[in-house]
Amino acid sequence: MATIEFRHAVGKVYFDAGMTEDGKLIRKTKSYRHVTEGVDADNLHSALSQLAQLSEYPFIGAEKVETADIMN
């Protein structure tokens, strides 16, 4: 039976850096490594939005990206 084994997770914060001449959004990203596997969604969102306040750009949103191994 195959199992999924957690490797690591990254929290990504997205910022609005303005518009191009074509009217497209310029999006900046900041990544924070070493996010724990079982972190609560509310706690992670709170932490990433607090970190986003350190930026000069307006906060758009955040996401958690997990990497895992599928073991046999």
C-alpha positions, 0 to 999 in steps of 0.5 A: 500500500502506498503512503504519502510522506510530508517533506516540507511546506512553504508559505507564499505571500502575494503583493500588488505591485501596480499595473503594466502599461497593458493594464495587467497586474504586476504581482510580487511574491515572497516565500517563507520556508519551514512551515509546519505540516499541521499548522491551522489555516487561521494561524498560518493566514494570520502569520503571513498577513502580519509578515505582509505588513512589513512590505511596501506593497499591498497584500493580495493573498497567501497560500501554502505549498506542500511537498510530499513523497509517495512511498510504496 
